[in-house]
């Protein structure tokens, strides 16, 4: 998942029940498989003390596109939904790279 990503910034309150999807996403990003796929990807984790603050995920791709996802405060996105959004654009970038290299 991280092969096409240059930067990931995650901000959330670790004690809030509404941040489960953000924690799932962060767990996948920090997996050994992903970290070895792109060791130069910068991952910033910001924790807040306020449970009512929305959790946010900011992803910057190799081509400069930025994806902002806010999943707190009644958001209905699951961790898998967030991962699917990120992977969708990553896959598109990989396909474009493959076409250019042929």
Secondary structure as GFF3:
##gff-version 3
##sequence-region A 1 102
A	DSSP	three_ten_helix	2	4	.	.	.	ID=ss1
A	DSSP	beta_strand	5	12	.	.	.	ID=ss2
A	DSSP	three_ten_helix	17	19	.	.	.	ID=ss3
A	DSSP	alpha_helix	20	29	.	.	.	ID=ss4
A	DSSP	alpha_helix	32	37	.	.	.	ID=ss5
A	DSSP	beta_strand	42	47	.	.	.	ID=ss6
A	DSSP	beta_strand	56	61	.	.	.	ID=ss7
A	DSSP	beta_strand	66	70	.	.	.	ID=ss8
A	DSSP	alpha_helix	79	101	.	.	.	ID=ss9
###
